[in-house]
């Protein structure tokens, strides 16, 4: 099968110029004209005309496809955020964009959609989520001229190394986790919960950060009665068993739960409905989907990863002919600015229920302190159980 794909790749390479023209339609000509102007200006100023030409060619030949993971582009999570960012980038830059949805949740079906995207003439493939690790390992060497961009895919997911035509981004989950825990305590919540999905490093880091943030806020406020119930569902979706545990948490006084692990948040939300409890979303701003389904005002904030910022940065680099600066790398992204929140790759959303004790200015001050190094967050994920000095942690292990 692999040899057949390599043969197909050679055939595709021979037809690439024609396929790009057919696939891009009229949209590729507009940015090319703009870049020609930039190239002329650079030459007149004594700049590097070869680099300008490379950028022009990168733009005119660029065609972007996104492949969804097991969700779809309306999931209000990884897929939708990535899709909307790619679509907006394409529209703003006159670059052809489409997306492909695998028929099922398997590596083979993800590979099939990547194959189709390449066959259709797309030479930049964007993939959200760690589930693409095996697919990337299978296709990267088959399509050496295709640029693969993967979000939240680590070198571990890739088998230990990043192929030369692949860029992947992972995130410092402990940082937005810290922000969420800090905000919750500052806003007056004392009975907290952390419901992780499977105890993989990213989920552990979210939880570690959450406890550290709550601990820091409790110290600042001089509180000795802040508690965190802490458990992993051992899966990335909610069910009756996990909801039953969440019922016991909220029924015993838990006020707010940070649910970090795919759709496992649904179990926390179902339980929170019964007690007018609150939740904290994860990965993207989940307020719209949670409040829309479970009740307005349920979501206090979300610990977010900057998927859209990553898409804009990498696609922009490809458009400008700077792919070489990113190819073959896996980068860990976090905070880069203490003044412009939009530049950061992790953070809390504007929809956060800012209020007395934690206004938006307090959030911005916290971010600035984290960027400067005044506030540090431990990212050790070697143990599933977090530690705290002031907050009492009730570690319950795996629910299932």
ZANU-859303 format. One record per residue (C-alpha): residue number from 0; residue in one letter; x, y, z. Coordinates in steps of 0.02 Angstrom, whole numbers. Example, Ala and Ser with C-alpha at 12.3 -4.5 7.8 and 13.67 -1.06 7.14 Angstrom:
<pts>
PT   i aa   east  north     up
PT   0  A    615   -225    390
PT   1  S    684    -53    357
</pts>
This chain:
<pts>
PT   i aa   east  north     up
PT   0  X      0      0      0
PT   1  X    139    119     47
PT   2  X    230     89   -118
PT   3  X     71    125   -213
PT   4  X     54    289   -120
PT   5  X    234    334   -160
PT   6  X    198    300   -344
PT   7  X     42    408   -332
PT   8  X    144    545   -249
PT   9  X    268    545   -394
PT  10  X    125    559   -517
PT  11  X     50    701   -415
PT  12  X    216    792   -412
PT  13  X    222    789   -600
PT  14  X     48    863   -611
PT  15  X     65    985   -465
PT  16  X     76   1144   -568
PT  17  X    -80   1102   -665
PT  18  X   -176   1043   -513
PT  19  X   -133   1201   -416
PT  20  X   -199   1309   -557
PT  21  X   -359   1209   -568
PT  22  X   -383   1204   -380
PT  23  X   -343   1385   -342
PT  24  X   -457   1460   -472
PT  25  X   -450   1650   -485
PT  26  X   -415   1673   -300
PT  27  X   -227   1646   -315
PT  28  X   -198   1791   -434
PT  29  X   -244   1932   -315
PT  30  X   -110   1902   -183
PT  31  X     18   1867   -319
PT  32  X    -10   2041   -391
PT  33  X      8   2117   -218
PT  34  X    168   2023   -185
PT  35  X    238   2075   -355
PT  36  X    219   2254   -297
PT  37  X    310   2214   -136
PT  38  X    448   2129   -235
PT  39  X    471   2281   -347
PT  40  X    483   2394   -196
PT  41  X    610   2280   -111
PT  42  X    718   2277   -268
PT  43  X    712   2465   -287
PT  44  X    770   2481   -106
PT  45  X    913   2361   -134
PT  46  X    825   2218    -42
PT  47  X    833   2032    -76
PT  48  X    732   2010   -235
PT  49  X    755   1820   -230
PT  50  X    672   1813    -59
PT  51  X    530   1922   -121
PT  52  X    508   1809   -273
PT  53  X    503   1656   -158
PT  54  X    366   1738    -55
PT  55  X    268   1778   -213
PT  56  X    280   1599   -273
PT  57  X    234   1532   -101
PT  58  X     74   1636   -102
PT  59  X     22   1598   -281
PT  60  X     48   1410   -261
PT  61  X    -26   1396    -87
PT  62  X   -186   1297    -64
PT  63  X   -245   1253    111
PT  64  X   -350   1106    167
PT  65  X   -402   1062    343
PT  66  X   -443    884    396
PT  67  X   -556    867    548
PT  68  X   -527    740    685
PT  69  X   -672    637    754
PT  70  X   -779    794    774
PT  71  X   -843    916    645
PT  72  X   -830   1102    607
PT  73  X   -978   1146    719
PT  74  X   -908   1066    877
PT  75  X   -867   1237    954
PT  76  X   -700   1164   1000
PT  77  X   -539   1115    909
PT  78  X   -617   1082    738
PT  79  X   -727   1235    730
PT  80  X   -593   1354    794
PT  81  X   -464   1286    672
PT  82  X   -587   1287    527
PT  83  X   -641   1466    557
PT  84  X   -460   1525    572
PT  85  X   -409   1437    411
PT  86  X   -563   1499    318
PT  87  X   -535   1679    373
PT  88  X   -351   1670    325
PT  89  X   -396   1606    153
PT  90  X   -527   1740    125
PT  91  X   -414   1880    188
PT  92  X   -268   1826     80
PT  93  X   -352   1762    -77
PT  94  X   -295   1584    -45
PT  95  X   -398   1432    -88
PT  96  X   -463   1338     64
PT  97  X   -575   1189     97
PT  98  X   -596   1055    228
PT  99  X   -617    867    232
PT 100  X   -707    763    362
PT 101  X   -657    580    387
PT 102  X   -800    457    385
PT 103  X   -750    384    553
PT 104  X   -628    396    698
PT 105  X   -477    298    638
PT 106  X   -303    331    573
PT 107  X   -348    246    409
PT 108  X   -495    363    380
PT 109  X   -392    517    425
PT 110  X   -256    460    304
PT 111  X   -388    435    169
PT 112  X   -442    617    185
PT 113  X   -261    677    180
PT 114  X   -236    573     22
PT 115  X   -390    652    -54
PT 116  X   -337    828     -8
PT 117  X   -167    803    -92
PT 118  X   -248    722   -243
PT 119  X   -363    874   -256
PT 120  X   -211    988   -265
PT 121  X   -196   1053    -87
PT 122  X    -16   1073    -30
PT 123  X    -41   1138    148
PT 124  X   -137   1021    264
PT 125  X   -193   1082    435
PT 126  X   -242    952    566
PT 127  X   -310    988    742
PT 128  X   -284    864    884
PT 129  X   -166    729    946
PT 130  X   -266    596    854
PT 131  X   -170    643    695
PT 132  X     -4    580    762
PT 133  X     -9    411    676
PT 134  X    -81    482    516
PT 135  X     62    606    503
PT 136  X    189    467    528
PT 137  X    111    374    383
PT 138  X     94    515    256
PT 139  X    239    636    289
PT 140  X    370    541    187
PT 141  X    245    495     52
PT 142  X    209    678     14
PT 143  X    376    768     44
PT 144  X    319    925    -49
PT 145  X    163    947     58
PT 146  X    173   1057    212
PT 147  X     85    980    362
PT 148  X     30   1090    508
PT 149  X    -32    999    663
PT 150  X   -106   1079    819
PT 151  X    -87    998    990
PT 152  X     17    855    919
PT 153  X    177    818   1015
PT 154  X    337    729    963
PT 155  X    277    586   1073
PT 156  X    120    574    964
PT 157  X    235    573    812
PT 158  X    338    427    875
PT 159  X    481    532    944
PT 160  X    530    652    804
PT 161  X    454    782    689
PT 162  X    470    749    501
PT 163  X    554    882    395
PT 164  X    393    937    309
PT 165  X    290    946    469
PT 166  X    263   1083    598
PT 167  X    172   1043    759
PT 168  X    123   1151    906
PT 169  X     90   1100   1084
PT 170  X     38   1216   1223
PT 171  X     84   1258   1402
PT 172  X    -82   1199   1476
PT 173  X    -22   1235   1652
PT 174  X    -28   1422   1616
PT 175  X   -214   1442   1572
PT 176  X   -251   1311   1704
PT 177  X   -166   1422   1832
PT 178  X   -262   1574   1771
PT 179  X   -428   1481   1787
PT 180  X   -392   1420   1964
PT 181  X   -329   1591   2018
PT 182  X   -482   1677   1944
PT 183  X   -604   1555   2025
PT 184  X   -539   1586   2201
PT 185  X   -523   1773   2174
PT 186  X   -705   1776   2116
PT 187  X   -757   1697   2281
PT 188  X   -768   1511   2246
PT 189  X   -697   1404   2386
PT 190  X   -762   1230   2342
PT 191  X   -681   1184   2177
PT 192  X   -666   1028   2072
PT 193  X   -553    967   1934
PT 194  X   -620    833   1816
PT 195  X   -487    779   1692
PT 196  X   -508    661   1546
PT 197  X   -371    531   1532
PT 198  X   -216    565   1637
PT 199  X   -106    610   1488
PT 200  X     24    748   1508
PT 201  X    -83    889   1437
PT 202  X   -230    847   1552
PT 203  X   -114    830   1702
PT 204  X    -35    999   1665
PT 205  X   -206   1082   1656
PT 206  X   -248   1010   1827
PT 207  X    -79   1051   1905
PT 208  X    -94   1231   1846
PT 209  X   -272   1244   1909
PT 210  X   -223   1189   2084
PT 211  X    -70   1303   2086
PT 212  X   -175   1453   2034
PT 213  X   -307   1417   2166
PT 214  X   -170   1394   2295
PT 215  X    -88   1560   2252
PT 216  X   -253   1654   2262
PT 217  X   -296   1573   2428
PT 218  X   -128   1627   2499
PT 219  X   -152   1806   2438
PT 220  X   -326   1814   2516
PT 221  X   -272   1729   2677
PT 222  X   -397   1587   2654
PT 223  X   -377   1419   2738
PT 224  X   -542   1340   2684
PT 225  X   -519   1320   2496
PT 226  X   -541   1140   2437
PT 227  X   -517   1053   2269
PT 228  X   -592    883   2230
PT 229  X   -483    806   2096
PT 230  X   -515    657   1981
PT 231  X   -489    588   1806
PT 232  X   -629    509   1708
PT 233  X   -504    396   1618
PT 234  X   -592    439   1455
PT 235  X   -627    592   1349
PT 236  X   -817    590   1358
PT 237  X   -949    598   1492
PT 238  X  -1067    458   1539
PT 239  X  -1188    407   1677
PT 240  X  -1051    345   1792
PT 241  X   -952    506   1784
PT 242  X  -1109    611   1800
PT 243  X  -1152    513   1958
PT 244  X   -984    562   2035
PT 245  X  -1011    742   1984
PT 246  X  -1182    733   2068
PT 247  X  -1096    687   2231
PT 248  X   -971    830   2211
PT 249  X  -1100    965   2178
PT 250  X  -1221    888   2303
PT 251  X  -1088    899   2438
PT 252  X  -1055   1083   2406
PT 253  X   -936   1094   2258
PT 254  X   -970   1261   2176
PT 255  X   -869   1254   2016
PT 256  X   -782   1116   1915
PT 257  X   -645   1136   1785
PT 258  X   -682    997   1659
PT 259  X   -532    965   1547
PT 260  X   -547    821   1426
PT 261  X   -651    823   1266
PT 262  X   -838    808   1297
PT 263  X   -816    749   1476
PT 264  X   -876    923   1523
PT 265  X  -1054    864   1486
PT 266  X  -1055    758   1644
PT 267  X  -1000    906   1748
PT 268  X  -1132   1017   1667
PT 269  X  -1272    891   1692
PT 270  X  -1232    885   1877
PT 271  X  -1207   1073   1891
PT 272  X  -1382   1103   1822
PT 273  X  -1458   1021   1975
PT 274  X  -1375   1136   2101
PT 275  X  -1352   1297   2001
PT 276  X  -1167   1254   1998
PT 277  X  -1035   1327   1884
PT 278  X   -905   1256   1764
PT 279  X   -743   1308   1681
PT 280  X   -719   1261   1499
PT 281  X   -560   1203   1414
PT 282  X   -456   1223   1254
PT 283  X   -572   1352   1175
PT 284  X   -701   1475   1240
PT 285  X   -840   1351   1280
PT 286  X   -964   1477   1351
PT 287  X  -1078   1476   1199
PT 288  X  -1096   1287   1188
PT 289  X  -1108   1256   1376
PT 290  X  -1225   1399   1418
PT 291  X  -1329   1367   1263
PT 292  X  -1358   1186   1311
PT 293  X  -1356   1186   1500
PT 294  X  -1406   1360   1557
PT 295  X  -1354   1540   1538
PT 296  X  -1215   1594   1655
PT 297  X  -1151   1419   1694
PT 298  X   -979   1449   1618
PT 299  X   -869   1564   1722
PT 300  X   -719   1557   1605
PT 301  X   -618   1438   1494
PT 302  X   -434   1390   1497
PT 303  X   -392   1416   1314
PT 304  X   -260   1368   1188
PT 305  X   -225   1492   1048
PT 306  X   -270   1383    901
PT 307  X   -320   1529    790
PT 308  X   -161   1624    833
PT 309  X    -58   1471    787
PT 310  X   -149   1450    621
PT 311  X   -122   1633    576
PT 312  X     62   1628    622
PT 313  X    106   1471    525
PT 314  X     -2   1501    372
PT 315  X     65   1678    368
PT 316  X    243   1612    371
PT 317  X    204   1493    227
PT 318  X    122   1633    129
PT 319  X    274   1744    153
PT 320  X    397   1609    103
PT 321  X    461   1577    279
PT 322  X    411   1395    299
PT 323  X    593   1346    326
PT 324  X    588   1436    494
PT 325  X    456   1313    556
PT 326  X    475   1153    455
PT 327  X    530   1000    553
PT 328  X    492   1081    721
PT 329  X    378   1048    867
PT 330  X    357   1206    970
PT 331  X    284   1229   1143
PT 332  X    180   1387   1140
PT 333  X    126   1494   1286
PT 334  X    135   1678   1332
PT 335  X    231   1802   1225
PT 336  X    158   1970   1277
PT 337  X    114   2049   1444
PT 338  X     20   2192   1362
PT 339  X    -68   2125   1206
PT 340  X   -174   1974   1255
PT 341  X   -216   1936   1073
PT 342  X    -36   1886   1039
PT 343  X    -32   1750   1170
PT 344  X    -56   1565   1132
PT 345  X   -141   1527   1299
PT 346  X   -259   1627   1409
PT 347  X   -436   1664   1467
PT 348  X   -571   1728   1348
PT 349  X   -654   1899   1349
PT 350  X   -816   1809   1397
PT 351  X   -743   1772   1570
PT 352  X   -862   1824   1710
PT 353  X   -746   1962   1770
PT 354  X   -808   2043   1928
PT 355  X   -765   2098   2103
PT 356  X   -604   2016   2154
PT 357  X   -550   1978   1977
PT 358  X   -582   2117   1853
PT 359  X   -510   2115   1677
PT 360  X   -369   2229   1736
PT 361  X   -325   2098   1867
PT 362  X   -316   1966   1731
PT 363  X   -202   2074   1626
PT 364  X    -92   2107   1777
PT 365  X    -80   1920   1810
PT 366  X    -28   1886   1630
PT 367  X    103   2024   1640
PT 368  X    173   1948   1799
PT 369  X    182   1777   1716
PT 370  X    271   1847   1564
PT 371  X    397   1940   1671
PT 372  X    433   1787   1776
PT 373  X    364   1862   1936
PT 374  X    236   1721   1937
PT 375  X    299   1549   1889
PT 376  X    201   1389   1861
PT 377  X    269   1213   1882
PT 378  X    239   1107   1726
PT 379  X    294    940   1797
PT 380  X    172    804   1742
PT 381  X    266    653   1811
PT 382  X    133    618   1942
PT 383  X    -55    615   1921
PT 384  X    -82    692   2093
PT 385  X    -54    880   2116
PT 386  X     20    962   2269
PT 387  X    -32   1120   2360
PT 388  X     23   1217   2514
PT 389  X   -136   1308   2565
PT 390  X   -276   1226   2467
PT 391  X   -338   1056   2525
PT 392  X   -337    932   2381
PT 393  X   -451    780   2386
PT 394  X   -369    668   2255
PT 395  X   -488    531   2199
PT 396  X   -388    453   2056
PT 397  X   -478    376   1908
PT 398  X   -667    369   1912
PT 399  X   -669    226   1787
</pts>
